[in-house]
Amino acid sequence: MSKNFAVIGVGGYIAPRHLRAIRDTGNRLVAAVDPKDSVGVLDQYSFDVKFFTEIERFDRHLEKLRRGPDENRVHYVSVCSPNYLHDAHCRLALRVGADVICEKPLVINPWNFDALEELETETKHRISTVLQLRVHPELIKLKHS
C-alpha cells in the first residue's frame, strides 16, 4: 500500500531528491510548503499536490487530513527546510501524526533532542535522519569499479 507524503521546504536544494524518491517508490505526495512558489519543481514529478507558501496553512491542512480517513492522512513528512527550522518542523510533523524524514542536522542545539524524543514517545511516531554516504571512499571505489 502506498503512503502519503508531505514535504516542508520543497523549493530547497535537496527537495528534488526527496520528490524523486517518493515517486520512484510508488508513494504519493499530497502536500508541500515553501515560502517561494515551487510549483515548477512539483510539476517535474507529475504530482497533484496541495501547495502552500505559508506554514500555518500547511499545518492546518495536515491537521484536517489527520482527522479524516486514514487513506487521506499524511504518513510521512520530509523536512528539507533550512537547518535552524528542523526542530520546529519535526515537531509539527509529529503533532499531525506523521513519521518524519529529516535532513541533517536534526537539531542545532543538542538539548533539543530530549524534547523531540519525548514527543516521539507521546505521539508514537518516529524521526529518521538522512545519512548520505555518497562521498565515503569505499562507496566511491565501488561506484567506479
N, C-alpha and C positions, 0 to 999 in steps of 0.2 A: 504494500500500500504506500502510495507516495505521501510525502509530508509537505506541509505548508511552511514557507519561509518568509521572513521579513528581513530587510537589510537597512541598517542605520548607517548613513554615510555613503550612499550609493554612487555619489559623484566623485568619490575619492579614488586615489591611485590604485589601491588594492582591490576595490569592489568588483571590477570585471572578473577577477579570478573566482570570487565567490559566486557571481552570477553564472559563470560557465560551469562551475561545479554543481550548482543547484540544477541547472538544465541537464547536464550530462548524466546526472544520477537519477533522472526521471522524477524529480520533485518539482514543486510549484512555488513561484514567488508570488505572494498575494499582496504585499505592501512594502513600500520603500519610502525613505525620507532622506532629504539632503537640503540644506539651505539654498543650494543652487539648482536650477532646473536641470534635471538629469534624464529627461525623457529620452534624449538621443542615445544615452548609454543603455537604457532599458530596451529601446526598440531593437538594438542589435541582437538581443536574445529572444525576441518574439514573445515577451511576457505581457499578458493582460493584467496589469498591476495597478493598484490604487497608490498613487504617488502624492507625497506631501512635502511641502517646504518648511512646515512648522512642526517641531517635535511634539507640541501639545496636541495638535490634531491627530498626528500619527498615534500617540499614546491612547487617545480616546477611541480611535478606530480599532486598535488592537484589543482594547478592553471590551468593545462591542462584540468583536469576533469571539473573544473568550467566553462571553455569556451565551453565545449561540451554539449551534450544533457542532460536535467535535470535528466533523469533516471540514468546517469553515475556519476553525481556530488556528492560530499560528503555533506551530510546534517548535520551531527554531527561529532565533533571531541572530543574524550575523552582524557583529559590531565592527564596522570599518571606519569609524569616526576618528577624529584626532585623539591622540593618546590621553590628554587630560580629561576627556569626556567618557572614557571607557567605563570607569566605575559607575557613573550615573546611568549610562545606557545599559549596563549589565543589570543593574537594579530594576530599571524599567522593564526589561525583558522577563526577569524572574517574576516580577509582580503581575504580569499579564499571563503567567502560566506557561512560559516557553523555556526551553533549554537554550543555552547561549553558546555561540561560537564567536570568540573574541580575538581579534588581532592582538599581538603583544605590544607593549606591556599590558598586562591585565589591569594593574593599578599603578599610579605614580608613587603613592606613599604606602609602604609595606603594612602599616597599621590598618589599612582599609581591607586587607584580606580577611580579617576576622569577621567583620560585618558582612562581607559577601558570603562567607561560609555559613554564618547564622541564617542569612536569607535563603541560601540553598536548602538548609535543613527545614526551615519553615515552609518553603514552597514545594519541596520535594522535586526541585528541578536543578539541573547542573550547569556549570560554566566550564567550557573547554577552551583552551587557547591554542593558537596555531603555532607550531614549531616547524619553521622552514629549514630544511637541511640541504637546500639546493647548492649551497657553497661548501658543503662538507667535502673534504678532499677525497674520501672514499667514494662518494656518490659521483663526483666529477670524473674520477677514474672509470667507474662503471659506465657512465654515460658515453665516454669516449672509447670504450673498449669494443 
